[in-house]
């Protein structure tokens, strides 16, 4: 349990942690703890929001966003950029898609997607600070990281890599357990959290239709998009 949890934190965050010896089984099982890593991310984001909000709500939103990018090392944004480049440049050609995804350089589609995502999160964070307490912000990062379990279980691996490594670790009982925690969060924190599983399902369907399967980039992009969708639900659920 401890090693997969530490590996999940190492994979999902840039928090300095000691190196540990791990077997392939531990790496595969790390996906089971991605939501727990999300709680850590959420706490750091909420902390940034609280500190900045002591001066101004916009400062709170900006510090929260900087904390979000910093603690994750822009890992998921990188996946979003790669998927955007692949979908935009491949034009349905699967062989060209693989080449674009393997290219370490970013194109105009990727730059645009990352810029829009950052702008979206900044505005939604600002609105969320008016709409609710900081507790839902912690939950947003948590619920988005349930997505990789769902996508691993329902989509074929696009290629051998980090995305396919988690196949042995993701199980339906584990996914069900985390979804029950999400449901509890919807009951006691905000019903808007139920937007997360809807966004997860939509992203999975889009990946299956447009990309053909799941990869590390697909996981990262999905986490980013589910976070934004859940933030938007928090803002609009609260009303004017």
C-alpha positions in Angstrom: 0.0 0.0 0.0 2.7 2.5 1.0 4.9 2.0 -2.1 2.1 2.4 -4.6 0.9 5.5 -2.8 4.3 7.1 -2.8 4.7 6.2 -6.5 1.3 7.8 -7.2 2.5 11.0 -5.5 5.7 10.9 -7.5 3.9 10.4 -10.8 1.1 12.9 -10.1 3.1 15.7 -8.4 6.5 17.3 -8.2 6.6 17.0 -4.4 10.1 16.0 -3.4 9.9 12.5 -2.0 12.6 9.9 -1.3 13.4 7.4 -4.0 12.0 3.9 -3.2 12.6 0.5 -4.6 9.5 -0.7 -6.4 8.5 -3.6 -8.5 6.4 -3.5 -11.7 3.4 -4.5 -9.6 3.8 -1.5 -7.4 4.0 0.8 -10.4 0.8 -0.8 -11.9 -1.0 -0.4 -8.5 0.0 3.3 -8.3 -3.1 4.1 -10.4 -5.3 3.0 -7.5 -3.9 5.9 -5.4 -4.2 8.7 -8.0 -7.3 10.1 -6.4 -5.5 10.2 -3.0 -2.7 12.1 -4.8 -5.4 14.4 -6.1 -6.3 15.3 -2.5 -2.8 16.4 -1.9 -2.9 18.5 -5.0 -6.2 20.0 -4.0 -4.9 20.9 -0.5 -2.0 22.8 -2.1 -4.3 24.6 -4.6 -6.7 25.6 -1.8 -3.8 26.8 0.2 -2.7 29.0 -2.6 -6.2 30.3 -3.0 -6.5 31.1 0.7 -3.2 33.0 0.9 -3.9 35.1 -2.2 -7.4 35.8 -1.2 -6.2 37.6 1.9 -5.2 40.4 -0.5 -7.7 40.1 -3.4 -9.8 37.3 -5.0 -7.9 37.6 -8.3 -4.7 37.2 -6.4 -6.3 34.1 -4.8 -7.2 32.7 -8.2 -3.8 33.4 -9.6 -1.9 31.8 -6.7 -4.2 28.8 -6.8 -3.5 28.4 -10.5 0.3 28.8 -10.0 0.1 26.2 -7.2 -1.8 23.9 -9.5 0.7 24.1 -12.3 3.7 24.0 -9.9 2.7 21.0 -7.9 1.8 19.0 -11.0 4.8 20.2 -13.0 2.5 21.0 -15.9 2.4 17.3 -16.5 -1.2 17.1 -17.4 -1.0 20.3 -19.5 1.7 18.7 -21.5 -0.7 15.8 -22.2 -3.4 18.2 -23.2 -1.1 19.9 -25.6 0.0 16.6 -27.2 -3.5 15.4 -27.6 -4.6 18.7 -29.2 -1.7 18.6 -31.6 -2.4 15.0 -32.5 -6.1 15.5 -33.0 -5.6 18.8 -34.9 -2.7 17.7 -37.2 -3.5 14.0 -37.9 -6.9 14.6 -39.6 -8.0 11.1 -38.7 -4.9 9.4 -40.0 -3.9 7.0 -37.1 -0.3 6.5 -38.3 0.2 10.3 -38.5 -1.5 10.6 -35.1 1.1 8.3 -33.5 3.9 10.3 -35.1 2.5 13.6 -33.8 2.1 12.2 -30.3 5.6 10.9 -30.3 7.0 14.3 -31.4 8.5 16.1 -28.3 7.9 19.5 -29.9 4.6 21.4 -29.4 2.6 22.8 -32.3 0.1 25.6 -32.6 -2.9 23.4 -31.7 -1.1 22.4 -28.4 -0.1 26.0 -27.6 -3.7 27.1 -28.1 -5.2 24.3 -26.0 -2.8 25.0 -23.1 -3.4 28.7 -23.2 -7.2 28.3 -23.3 -7.0 25.8 -20.4 -5.0 28.1 -18.2 -7.3 31.1 -19.0 -10.3 28.9 -18.3 -9.0 27.7 -15.0 -8.0 31.2 -13.9 -11.5 32.6 -14.5 -13.3 29.6 -13.0 -11.1 29.8 -9.9 -11.9 33.4 -9.5 -15.6 32.7 -9.8 -15.4 29.7 -7.6 -13.9 31.7 -4.8 -17.1 33.8 -4.8 -19.4 30.8 -5.2 -18.2 28.4 -2.6 -15.8 27.6 0.2 -12.3 26.2 -0.4 -13.4 22.6 0.4 -14.8 22.0 -3.1 -11.5 23.1 -4.6 -9.8 20.3 -2.8 -12.4 17.9 -4.1 -12.0 19.0 -7.7 -8.4 17.7 -7.9 -9.5 14.5 -6.2 -12.4 13.6 -8.4 -10.6 14.3 -11.7 -8.0 11.7 -10.8 -10.6 8.9 -10.6 -10.8 9.3 -14.4 -7.6 7.3 -15.2 -9.1 4.3 -13.5 -12.2 4.5 -15.7 -10.3 5.1 -19.0 -7.8 2.3 -18.3 -10.7 -0.1 -17.7 -12.8 0.9 -20.7 -10.3 1.9 -23.4 -7.5 -0.1 -25.2 -4.0 1.1 -24.7 -2.9 3.3 -27.6 0.7 2.0 -27.4 3.1 0.5 -24.9 4.0 3.1 -22.3 3.0 4.6 -19.0 -0.7 4.5 -20.1 -0.6 0.8 -20.6 1.5 0.1 -17.5 -1.5 0.8 -15.3 -3.7 -1.9 -16.9 -2.9 -4.5 -14.3 -3.6 -2.1 -11.4 -6.9 -0.7 -12.4 -9.9 -2.9 -11.3 -13.6 -2.3 -11.2 -13.9 -2.8 -7.4 -11.2 -0.1 -6.9 -13.0 2.3 -9.3 -16.3 1.6 -7.6 -14.9 2.4 -4.2 -13.6 5.8 -5.3 -16.8 6.5 -7.1 -18.6 5.9 -3.8 -16.3 8.4 -2.2 -17.1 10.8 -4.9 -20.8 10.3 -4.3 -20.3 11.0 -0.6 -18.5 14.2 -1.6 -21.5 15.2 -3.8 -23.8 14.7 -0.8 -21.8 16.5 1.8 -19.6 19.0 -0.1 -21.4 19.9 -3.4 -23.7 18.1 -5.9 -21.7 19.8 -8.6 -19.0 17.1 -8.1 -21.3 14.8 -10.0 -20.3 16.6 -13.2 -16.9 14.8 -12.9 -18.1 11.3 -13.9 -20.1 12.8 -16.7 -17.0 14.6 -18.0 -15.0 11.4 -17.6 -17.4 9.4 -19.7 -17.6 12.1 -22.4 -13.8 12.2 -22.6 -13.6 8.5 -22.8 -16.0 8.4 -25.7 -14.1 11.2 -27.5 -10.8 9.3 -27.1 -12.3 6.1 -28.4 -13.8 7.8 -31.5 -11.0 10.3 -32.3 -7.8 8.8 -30.9 -8.6 5.1 -30.7 -7.4 4.4 -27.2 -5.8 5.6 -24.0 -2.2 6.8 -23.4 -0.4 8.8 -20.8 -1.2 11.9 -22.8 -4.9 10.9 -22.8 -4.8 10.5 -19.1 -3.2 13.9 -18.5 -5.5 15.8 -20.9 -8.5 14.1 -19.4 -7.5 15.1 -15.9 -7.2 18.7 -17.0 -10.5 18.8 -18.8 -12.4 17.0 -15.9 -11.0 19.6 -13.5 -12.3 22.4 -15.6 -15.7 20.8 -16.1 -16.0 20.3 -12.4 -14.9 23.8 -11.6 -17.5 25.1 -14.1 -20.2 23.0 -12.4 -19.3 24.4 -9.0 -19.6 27.9 -10.4 -22.8 27.5 -12.2 -24.5 25.3 -9.5 -24.2 28.0 -7.0 -26.1 30.4 -9.3 -25.7 34.2 -9.3 
